Amino acid sequence: MINQSVKEFDRAGSRIAADFRAMIADSEDLLKAAATMSGEGLAAARVKFEEKVSRAKTALADASQPMLEKSRETAAAVNVYVHDNPWSAVGVAATAGLLMGILVAKR
């Protein structure tokens, strides 16, 4: 379940990275064209750039949604477990704190 979510997030991240690379390339083209283009050419380049930005925003929102849902599910499951097993949760937290303290003290 979590592996599937991670894979989906990685695929979405790759799409977002590709969109941002394209957006950067388009912005560079827009800057180069700004010096030589007429009003119409510049307006067309601007529209294209705005479309890329919009697509990147949508991809980011789509990629983050499944992870947010999984995080909420996980938090709910942890909440139920802690309420059902409070002393186990205290023991796990104390052990984690102790281990972190030891690791920090060594540095």
C-alpha positions as CSV (number, residue, x, y, z in Angstrom):
1,M,0.0,0.0,0.0
2,I,2.7,2.5,1.0
3,N,5.0,1.2,-1.8
4,Q,2.3,1.9,-4.3
5,S,1.8,5.4,-3.0
6,V,5.6,6.0,-3.1
7,K,5.7,4.8,-6.7
8,E,2.8,7.0,-7.7
9,F,4.5,10.0,-6.0
10,D,7.7,9.2,-7.8
11,R,6.0,9.1,-11.1
12,A,4.2,12.3,-10.4
13,G,7.5,13.9,-9.3
14,S,9.0,12.9,-12.6
15,R,6.2,14.5,-14.5
16,I,6.5,17.6,-12.4
17,A,10.2,17.8,-12.9
18,A,9.7,17.5,-16.7
19,D,7.1,20.2,-16.6
20,F,9.4,22.5,-14.6
21,R,12.3,21.8,-17.1
22,A,9.9,22.7,-19.9
23,M,8.8,25.8,-18.1
24,I,12.4,26.9,-17.5
25,A,13.2,26.4,-21.2
26,D,10.0,28.3,-22.2
27,S,10.9,31.1,-19.8
28,E,14.4,31.4,-21.3
29,D,12.8,31.5,-24.8
30,L,10.4,34.2,-23.5
31,L,13.3,36.3,-22.2
32,K,15.2,35.9,-25.4
33,A,12.2,36.7,-27.5
34,A,11.2,39.7,-25.4
35,A,14.1,41.7,-27.0
36,T,13.2,40.7,-30.6
37,M,9.5,39.9,-30.8
38,S,6.6,42.1,-31.7
39,G,3.6,42.5,-29.4
40,E,1.8,39.5,-30.9
41,G,4.8,37.1,-30.7
42,L,5.5,38.1,-27.1
43,A,1.8,37.6,-26.2
44,A,1.8,34.1,-27.7
45,A,5.0,33.2,-25.8
46,R,3.5,34.5,-22.6
47,V,0.3,32.4,-23.1
48,K,2.4,29.3,-23.7
49,F,4.4,30.0,-20.5
50,E,1.3,30.6,-18.5
51,E,-0.1,27.2,-19.7
52,K,3.1,25.5,-18.6
53,V,2.9,27.1,-15.2
54,S,-0.8,26.1,-14.9
55,R,0.1,22.5,-15.9
56,A,2.9,22.3,-13.3
57,K,0.6,23.6,-10.6
58,T,-2.0,21.0,-11.4
59,A,0.6,18.2,-11.5
60,L,1.8,19.3,-8.1
61,A,-1.7,19.3,-6.6
62,D,-2.4,15.9,-8.2
63,A,0.8,14.4,-6.9
64,S,0.3,15.7,-3.3
65,Q,-3.3,14.6,-2.9
66,P,-2.7,10.8,-2.6
67,M,0.1,11.3,-0.1
68,L,-2.1,13.6,2.0
69,E,-4.8,11.0,2.0
70,K,-2.4,8.2,3.0
71,S,-0.9,10.5,5.7
72,R,-4.4,11.1,7.1
73,E,-5.2,7.3,7.1
74,T,-1.9,6.6,8.8
75,A,-2.5,9.3,11.5
76,A,-5.9,7.8,12.2
77,A,-4.5,4.3,12.5
78,V,-1.8,5.5,14.9
79,N,-4.4,7.4,16.9
80,V,-6.5,4.3,17.3
81,Y,-3.4,2.2,18.2
82,V,-2.2,4.7,20.8
83,H,-5.6,4.9,22.4
84,D,-5.9,1.1,22.5
85,N,-2.3,0.5,23.7
86,P,-1.2,3.6,25.6
87,W,1.7,2.0,27.5
88,S,3.1,0.4,24.4
89,A,3.1,3.8,22.8
90,V,4.8,5.3,25.8
91,G,7.5,2.6,25.7
92,V,8.1,3.0,22.0
93,A,8.4,6.8,22.3
94,A,10.8,6.5,25.3
95,T,12.9,4.0,23.4
96,A,13.0,6.3,20.4
97,G,13.9,9.2,22.5
98,L,16.7,7.3,24.2
99,L,18.2,6.1,20.9
100,M,18.1,9.7,19.5
101,G,19.7,11.0,22.7
102,I,22.5,8.5,22.4
103,L,23.1,9.3,18.7
104,V,23.1,13.0,19.4
105,A,25.5,12.6,22.3
106,K,28.0,10.7,20.2
107,R,28.3,13.6,17.7
